[in-house]
Amino acid sequence: MASRKEWNKSSWQEQQVLQQPNWPNEPDVYKVLNNLATLPPLVFAGEIRSLKDLLAKAVVGEAFLLQGGDCSENFSDVTAPKIRETLKVMLQMAIVLTYAGGKPVIKVGRIAGQFAKPRSSDTETIEGVTLPSYRGDMVNHAEFTEEMRQPNPKLMLKGYNMAASTLNLLRAFTRGGYAALDRVQAWNQEFVVQSPMGRSYNRLAKQIDNAIRFMNTIGIPTDIPQVNQTQLFTSHEALLLGYEEALTRVDSTTGDWYDCSAHMLWIGERTRQVDGAHVEFLRGVLNPIGVKVGPEYDLDNIKKLIDVLNPDNEPGRLTLITRLGMSNIEKALPPLLREAKKEGYNIVWSCDPMHANTYTAESGHKTRNFNDILSEITCFFEAHWSEGTVPGGVHFEMTGDNVTECIGGARNIIDDELQNNYLTSCDPRLNAEQSLEVAFQIADMIRS
């Protein structure tokens, strides 16, 4: 492959840039970005390197990646209860995968930065009125009025502050005792407790309590970080490149560039052009990078992407997140795995079973069927077993709230019940009980 020009954090501006807002006033944008560039980093280079080291273990099957959270975070949901409930379900899923699946789990949230979203069109028309599309709370507002839909660069600054507040609370929860293993029963949400999944989880929690009590009885200390603390890393789609550039800094200890807006960043299906601006930007920062891969992928193009984003074939640097759909995965995934194995690529293979399984119910709600989600995950594992490759992780849109957005699951939510508590401003999410149910199913596959 031809060598690429030298990288700098602004070199993306020379490439074609997709999925950016049509800001009405460029001087206002520059003012906001210059302000952001002077603010402290949201995450730190040492934390980013720790995540990359853990992901390197997932490449060879010595750890498993659990990535999940909201489709698109809303500023109104940046509250202590909402953040706590999201963390709870992540902790529950991780403990099931670790204890029942027998493998360390890397917890990466779609949180503290997932405030922007790609759109298929720059505009939206309702009843003859055409306005800019809603691109997430960091760009404009969801309300369908001319004033609210106008892109406002000051919202990027608000997004930074919201991410900082979220990270502050997450660090307090994960390091201040809330995530200690002797609290596993306290993580069970009230609406889940009496369900079949809740009862299965409580049985597992009692086993963990007994194990900790046994360790204390025989004199093995449990007052250690591995028992009393946990690590939760953050991630989001690197969509607004001006924002990402403003938060890209040189690490004072190594001299390397890191995007300090999140520990891990991913490129979406709409912006992963090899010669595009998003790939150009992310090839130069040393964060772990994810790439979404849909069913219409071109194999040669994916190989070029891998070579550009991970030229040194560094384990833990690159995660391919396949979003193929239940009806496509059996045909689409094996050729990709086969070619990557032949080339010797060090990749974390992760399954996003959500995005390609979305449809509109008769009620008009956008939804997903729990069985379709589970089927895609099962096919993902089976394809890897067949090809002799490693199923390294999963990627979910989920919430700790008792929402009714995806049909099916243990309570068998049906189309007519979607309206009961349909709260998403973007795509439908698994609720806490459905998330816990899928974790138990994945644990069985990890253990196989």
N, C-alpha and C positions, 0 to 999 in steps of 0.2 A: 504494500500500500504506500502511496506517495506520502512523504513526510509533511506534516502540518506546520504552519507558521507558529512562531513563538506565542505563548499565551500570556495575556494579562487580564485582570478582572474586568476590563472594559472591552476586550476584543470581541465579545458577543455582539456589540453594537454595529459591527461591520457585516453581520450576517442577517438573513431574513428573520424577522422576529414575529412570531405568531401569538395569538391569544393575549394580546396586550390591550388595556383599556384605551379608548380614544379620549385622553385627557383634554379638557377644554382649554387649559392654560399651562403651557410648558414651563414658564418661569416659576409657577407655584410648585410644579413637580420637582424641579431642581432644588428649590428651597427646602422642601421636605426631605429629599434624599440627602442633601448636604447635612441637614440636622441629624438624620438617622446615622450618618457615617461617623458622627462624633459621639454617639451614645455607646454605653458598654455593650459587649457581646452578650447574647442571650445564653449561649452555651460555650463551652471552653474546649480548646484543642485536645487537652488530655482526656476529657470525657469522650470526644469523638474517636480518638485512637483506641480507647477501651472498647467502644462498640465495635470497631473494625476487627479487633482481636477476637471478640466473641463471635462475630459473624464468620470469621475464618474457621472456627470450630463447626459451624453449621454447614460449611462447604463439604466437610468430610463426615457429617452425621454425628458429631460429638455434642451438638446442641441443636435447639430448634427455635426458629424465629416466630414469635407471635406479634403481629402488627395489627393494630386496630384502633377504632375511634370513629368520630363523626365524619360523615361525608364532607360537610362544610361546616366549620364551627361558626356560631353566631356570637356576636359581642354580648348579647343579652344572656347567653348561657355561661358567661365567665363569672360564675358564682361558686362559693365554697361547696354547697350541696351538689351542684351539677358535676364539678370536677371530682369530688369525692366518689360519687356514684360511678363515674366512668372508671376511675382508678380501681374501685371495688371489683367491678366485673373483670377487669384485666388481671387483677391479683387472683381472683377465683379461677379464671381460665388457666392461668400460669401454674397454679398449685395443682390443678387436676392433671395438666400435661406433664408436670415434673414428677408428681408422686405416682399417678396411675400410669403415665407413659414411660417413666424411668429415664428421663433425659432432661438436662438443664435447659431452661427456657429463657430466651432473650426477649425482654418486653420492650416493644417500641410502640408508642402511642401516636395516632394521628391527632395530635393535640399541640396546643401552644404555637399555632402558626398556620393551621389549615383554614385560613380565612379567605382564600381566593379560589375561584373555580373556572375551568374552561367552559366555553359555550360553543354550540354549533353555529350560532349566528350572532352578529354584533347587535342586532335589534330584535325586539319582540312586539308583535301586534295583537292587541286585544280590542275587539269591537270597533275596528277601524282606526284605533289609535296606535301609533308606532313610537316606541321609546327604546333607549339603550337596554340591552339585556342585563339582568342582575348577574354580576360577576363576583359575588361574595362581599361580605361586610367590610373587607379591606379596600374595596373599590367604590361601591355604591350601596343603596338600600333596596330591599326586596319590594317595598311598597310601590305600586304601579302609578306613580305620578312623575311629572316631568322633573320636579325638584329632587325627589328622592332617587330617581334613576340616573341623575347626572353624576358621572365619575368625579370623585373628590379625593385628591392626593393626600389631604390631611388625614384621611382614614387609614393610610399606611402607618402613620405615626401612632394613631390609636391602636392599630393592630399590634405594633411593637409593644406598647404598654400593656395590652391585654395578654400578650404572650409572656411578658415578664411577670405579670401577676400570677398567671397560671403556673409558670415554672416555680415561682416562689412557694406556692402552696404545695405543689407536687414534691418539691424537695423536703418540705417540712413533714409531709405525710410519709414519704418513703424512708426518711432517715431519722424521724423522731419517735418511732415506736408503733405508729399506726399499722405499718406493714409487717410487724413482727409475727413470726410463725405461730406464736401462742394466741393470736387473734383470728385465726382462720375462720372460726365459727361466726365471729362478729362481722365478717365480710358478706354474709349471706343476706341479701335484700329481703325485706319483709314479705313482698308479694311472691317471692320464690320459695320461701322456707317450707311451706306445706305442699309444694308440688313434688312430683316424682324426682325431678332433678335436684331440688333442694334437699330432699331426704337423702339422696345418694351422696350429695356433697357433704352433708353433716356427718354421715358415716365415715367418709374419708377424713374429715376434720378431726373426728374423735381418734382415728388411728394416728394422725400426726401428733395430737395432744399426748397420746400414750407413748409415742416414740420419744418426745421431748422429756416427758416425766421419767421414762426409763433412763435416758442419758443423765439426767440430774441425779437419779438414784445411785447410779454406779460411778458418779464423780466426774463425768465428762461435762465440761463447762458449756452452758448454752447462752451465756451472756457475751455473745460474739456477733460481729456484723452480719455473718452469714445467716443467723437466726433472727436478729432484731431489726435488720434493715434490708432494703432491696434496691435494685437499680431499675429505673424506668427512663428510657431514652425517648426523645421526641423526633417527629418526622412530619414533613408535609410535602405537597407537590411544589417544586420550585417553579412557580408560574410567573410571578411579577419580577422580572430580572433586574429592574432598577432597585427594588427593595433588597433582593438577594446580594447584588453588588455592594450596596451600602453597608451590609452586615458582614462582608467578607474581609477578613483581617489576616495579617501575618502573625504567626505564632512566634512569640519572642524567644522561645526556647529552641526552636528548630529552624526558623526562617521560612517555613512552609505556609501556603495559603489554605485557610479553612473558611467555609461559609458558616458563620456563627449564629445563623438564625435557627438552626436545628441540628441535631446530631446526624440525622440521615435525611437525604432529599431524594425525591424521585421525579422522573420525567414521564409525563403522560403519553398516551397513545397518539394524541393530536400534535405533540410537540417534539417527537423524537427523531426528527429529520437529521441524518448524519451531518449535513452541511448547514444545519439551522442554528439559531442563536442559543437555544437551550442546551444543546449538546456541546456547543463551543464553550459556554460558560462553565458547565459542570465538569468538563474534562480537566479543568485546571485546578479545582479545589480538591482537597484530599479527604473529604467526607466519604463515608459509604454512600453509594449511589444505587437507586433502584430504577428500573425501566419497565414500564407496563407493556405487555405484548398481547395483542388481540389476535383473533383467529385468521385475519387476512394478512398476517405478517409475510414478508419476503425473507427467505433464509439467508441469502447473500447480504441483504441489508442488515439483518440482525448481527451477522458476523462482523460487518464493518463497524457497527455500533460498539460491539464488544472490544474490538481492536482500538477504537478511538478512546473509549471511556476507561479501559483497563489495559493499556499497552504492555504493562509489565506482568500481566496475569496474576496480580496480587490477590491472594485469598482474602475475602471479607470486603473487598472494594466494591464488587458488583453483585446486585441481586436482580434477577429477572423475575418479574411478577406476572405470571401468565393469567390472563382474563379471557378465557376461551369460550366459556359457555358449556352447559351440560351436553348439548347436542353436537358440539364440535370437538371437544377435548380428546376423545379417543382417536380421532383422525389427525388432529393438528399438533398434539404434543409430542408423540414419539419421534417424528423426523427431527424436531428441534433438539430433543435430548440426545438423539443418536449422533447428530453432527457436532454438538458441543462436546460430547464424550470423545469423539474421534479427534477433535482439535486439542483436547486436553485443557479446556477452559476451566478455571477455578470460579465457579458460580454458586451463589446461594439460589436455589430454585424455590420460589414461593408461589402459592396458589391464591389468587383473588377469585373466589367463587361467586362474587356478588354482581359485578358490573355487567357481565354478558348474560345474566339471567333475569334481567329486569323486564317487566311488561306492565301494561295498564289493565287493571281489573275492570269488571263491568261497572263497578261503582265510580270509575273514573280515577281512582287512586293508583299511582305508580307503586308497584309492589314486587316482591320476590317470593318464590315458593321455597320453604325450608328444605323440602325434599330435593329440589333442583340443586340447591347449595351443597347439600350433603353428597349428592351424586357426583358433582364435579370434583369435590375433595377426594372422594373414593377413587374416581378414575385417575386423578392426579397421582395418588399413591401407587395405584396398580401399574400405571405407565412407567413410573420410576423403578418399581420392582422388576418389571419386565425388561427394561433397558439396562439395568445394573447401575443406575444413577441414584442420587440422594435427594429425597423429598425434604427440603430444608426448612419450609415455613409456610405460614398462612397469613392472609391479609384480609381483614374484615371491616365492614362498616357496621358499627354496633353502638349501643348505649346502655347505661345502667338503669335507665328509666323503664317503666312498665308500659312501653308503647305498643301499639298494634299497627305495625307497618309491613311486616313480612308474614305471609300466611303460613299455616302449618306449625310444626313443633309439638311439644308434649301437650299443650292446651288446645292444639288444632284450631288456631285462629282461622276463620273463614272470611271470604270476601266481604260479607255483610258486616263483619266486626271491625274492619279496617278503620271505619269512621270513629270508633269508640275513643281512641287516643292516638290519632295520627298527627305527629308533631313535627316531622322533619321539614326543613325548608329546601331540601335538596333530594337526595335519594333515600329509599327505605332502609332502615337499619334493623338488625337483630336486637331484640330486647335482652335483658339480663338472663332470663330463663332459657331462651333459645341459644344464647351464647354459651351458657354452661352446658347445655345439651350437646352442642357441636363439639365442645372441648372433650367431653367424655368419649365421643365417637372417635375423635382424632387420637386420643390417648391410646385407644385399642389398636389403631393402625400404627402408631409409633412403636408400640410394644411388639408388634408382629415380626 
